[in-house]
Every structure is written in structure tokens, then in C-alpha cells.
Amino acid sequence: MEQWWAWVSEVGFPIVVTFYLLHRIEKRLDNVTKTLQQLPYQLTFHSQPKRSTK
């Protein structure tokens, strides 16, 4: 905790809060990136016509 106070005094409160929030949501951003990369494949798969089995 003492390290956080040192950072606040050196770089300022808004920058420390920004770094904390970015660090906290890093996994969520990775998931969004993976989902966006898979989107074209999912759209191609779902847009193909279905074959009837009759």
C-alpha cells in the first residue's frame, strides 16, 4: 500500500487510477479482442444455408 502512495505523490492521482483500472480490466479487453477476431468466422458459419436431411 505504501508503494501506491509513493506513486500518487510522484505522478498524480488520476494517472494512478487510470493504471489501476487498465490493469483490472485487462482480461476483459483480451476477451473482447478474441471475440472480435472470431466474429468473421462465426458470421460465415451462420450465414451458410442449411441443408435439409430429407
MDAnalysis code that builds the backbone (N, CA, C; Angstrom):
import MDAnalysis as mda
import numpy as np

u = mda.Universe.empty(162, n_residues=54, atom_resindex=np.repeat(np.arange(54), 3), trajectory=True)
u.add_TopologyAttr("name", ["N", "CA", "C"] * 54)
u.add_TopologyAttr("resid", np.arange(1, 55))
u.add_TopologyAttr("resname", ["MET", "GLU", "GLN", "TRP", "TRP", "ALA", "TRP", "VAL", "SER", "GLU", "VAL", "GLY", "PHE", "PRO", "ILE", "VAL", "VAL", "THR", "PHE", "TYR", "LEU", "LEU", "HIS", "ARG", "ILE", "GLU", "LYS", "ARG", "LEU", "ASP", "ASN", "VAL", "THR", "LYS", "THR", "LEU", "GLN", "GLN", "LEU", "PRO", "TYR", "GLN", "LEU", "THR", "PHE", "HIS", "SER", "GLN", "PRO", "LYS", "ARG", "SER", "THR", "LYS"])
u.atoms.positions = np.array([
    [0.829, -1.199, 0.000],
    [0.000, 0.000, 0.000],
    [0.869, 1.257, 0.000],
    [2.000, 1.157, 0.658],
    [2.897, 2.299, 0.713],
    [3.411, 2.667, -0.675],
    [3.580, 1.644, -1.510],
    [4.048, 1.889, -2.875],
    [3.023, 2.713, -3.663],
    [1.728, 2.434, -3.429],
    [0.687, 3.197, -4.120],
    [0.753, 4.672, -3.745],
    [0.972, 4.962, -2.468],
    [1.049, 6.359, -2.045],
    [2.255, 7.058, -2.651],
    [3.342, 6.310, -2.821],
    [4.519, 6.895, -3.464],
    [4.205, 7.240, -4.911],
    [3.487, 6.345, -5.584],
    [3.098, 6.611, -6.978],
    [2.177, 7.817, -7.069],
    [1.230, 7.917, -6.157],
    [0.300, 9.048, -6.178],
    [1.058, 10.355, -6.013],
    [2.015, 10.383, -5.119],
    [2.752, 11.631, -4.908],
    [3.670, 11.953, -6.080],
    [4.141, 10.920, -6.801],
    [5.049, 11.165, -7.920],
    [4.320, 11.549, -9.208],
    [3.287, 10.794, -9.582],
    [2.667, 11.006, -10.898],
    [1.266, 11.590, -10.834],
    [0.656, 11.593, -9.701],
    [-0.663, 12.188, -9.583],
    [-1.772, 11.158, -9.499],
    [-2.826, 11.546, -8.822],
    [-3.944, 10.643, -8.564],
    [-4.639, 10.144, -9.826],
    [-4.977, 10.993, -10.795],
    [-5.685, 10.496, -11.986],
    [-4.897, 9.445, -12.766],
    [-3.603, 9.597, -12.849],
    [-2.791, 8.635, -13.589],
    [-2.761, 7.297, -12.859],
    [-2.651, 7.312, -11.541],
    [-2.648, 6.078, -10.763],
    [-3.983, 5.359, -10.903],
    [-5.075, 6.093, -10.842],
    [-6.407, 5.487, -11.009],
    [-6.537, 4.885, -12.400],
    [-6.053, 5.565, -13.413],
    [-6.106, 5.052, -14.778],
    [-5.326, 3.757, -14.906],
    [-4.105, 3.712, -14.365],
    [-3.314, 2.482, -14.414],
    [-4.003, 1.345, -13.679],
    [-4.600, 1.638, -12.545],
    [-5.309, 0.608, -11.777],
    [-6.475, 0.041, -12.572],
    [-7.273, 0.907, -13.172],
    [-8.432, 0.446, -13.928],
    [-8.012, -0.335, -15.170],
    [-6.976, 0.109, -15.864],
    [-6.489, -0.628, -17.026],
    [-5.962, -2.002, -16.633],
    [-5.270, -2.074, -15.541],
    [-4.764, -3.360, -15.060],
    [-5.915, -4.289, -14.676],
    [-6.937, -3.735, -14.091],
    [-8.071, -4.529, -13.621],
    [-8.895, -5.097, -14.761],
    [-9.057, -4.350, -15.847],
    [-9.910, -4.815, -16.940],
    [-9.120, -5.438, -18.088],
    [-7.851, -5.740, -17.866],
    [-7.009, -6.286, -18.927],
    [-7.573, -7.591, -19.489],
    [-8.028, -8.504, -18.638],
    [-8.586, -9.776, -19.106],
    [-9.844, -9.560, -19.925],
    [-10.659, -8.621, -19.507],
    [-11.884, -8.348, -20.267],
    [-11.552, -7.797, -21.651],
    [-10.540, -6.950, -21.720],
    [-10.134, -6.426, -23.020],
    [-9.582, -7.532, -23.917],
    [-8.860, -8.488, -23.340],
    [-8.362, -9.623, -24.112],
    [-9.519, -10.457, -24.655],
    [-10.553, -10.664, -23.841],
    [-11.718, -11.419, -24.296],
    [-12.455, -10.697, -25.423],
    [-12.556, -9.400, -25.320],
    [-13.198, -8.623, -26.388],
    [-12.397, -8.740, -27.678],
    [-11.089, -8.675, -27.582],
    [-10.232, -8.802, -28.762],
    [-10.397, -10.163, -29.417],
    [-10.390, -11.226, -28.616],
    [-10.571, -12.575, -29.164],
    [-11.927, -12.726, -29.822],
    [-12.956, -12.188, -29.200],
    [-14.303, -12.278, -29.757],
    [-14.393, -11.543, -31.085],
    [-13.808, -10.366, -31.160],
    [-13.839, -9.609, -32.411],
    [-13.056, -10.309, -33.517],
    [-11.983, -10.989, -33.154],
    [-11.211, -11.721, -34.150],
    [-11.974, -12.938, -34.669],
    [-12.817, -13.544, -33.847],
    [-13.589, -14.719, -34.246],
    [-14.883, -14.354, -34.963],
    [-15.290, -13.124, -34.903],
    [-16.562, -12.696, -35.468],
    [-16.716, -13.015, -36.955],
    [-15.745, -12.756, -37.818],
    [-15.938, -13.086, -39.237],
    [-16.189, -14.583, -39.466],
    [-15.516, -15.443, -38.728],
    [-15.722, -16.881, -38.873],
    [-17.117, -17.286, -38.419],
    [-17.581, -16.698, -37.337],
    [-18.918, -17.012, -36.842],
    [-19.986, -16.519, -37.821],
    [-19.795, -15.354, -38.385],
    [-20.766, -14.832, -39.350],
    [-20.802, -15.693, -40.605],
    [-19.650, -16.161, -41.053],
    [-19.599, -17.016, -42.228],
    [-20.295, -18.341, -41.950],
    [-20.067, -18.915, -40.798],
    [-20.668, -20.195, -40.430],
    [-22.181, -20.079, -40.352],
    [-22.705, -19.031, -39.753],
    [-24.146, -18.880, -39.561],
    [-24.857, -18.358, -40.802],
    [-24.152, -17.809, -41.751],
    [-24.811, -17.275, -42.933],
    [-24.939, -18.308, -44.051],
    [-24.314, -19.472, -43.889],
    [-24.433, -20.519, -44.905],
    [-25.814, -21.145, -44.818],
    [-26.401, -21.464, -45.979],
    [-27.742, -22.074, -45.957],
    [-27.697, -23.467, -45.329],
    [-28.773, -23.788, -44.648],
    [-28.884, -25.097, -44.012],
    [-29.320, -26.132, -45.048],
    [-28.736, -27.295, -44.954],
    [-29.114, -28.392, -45.852],
    [-30.214, -29.206, -45.204],
    [-31.187, -29.590, -46.001],
    [-32.238, -30.430, -45.469],
    [-31.795, -31.888, -45.490],
    [-32.248, -32.672, -44.531],
    [-31.842, -34.069, -44.429],
    [-32.886, -35.007, -44.998],
    [-33.858, -34.520, -45.742],
    [-34.923, -35.369, -46.307],
    [-34.481, -36.061, -47.539],
])
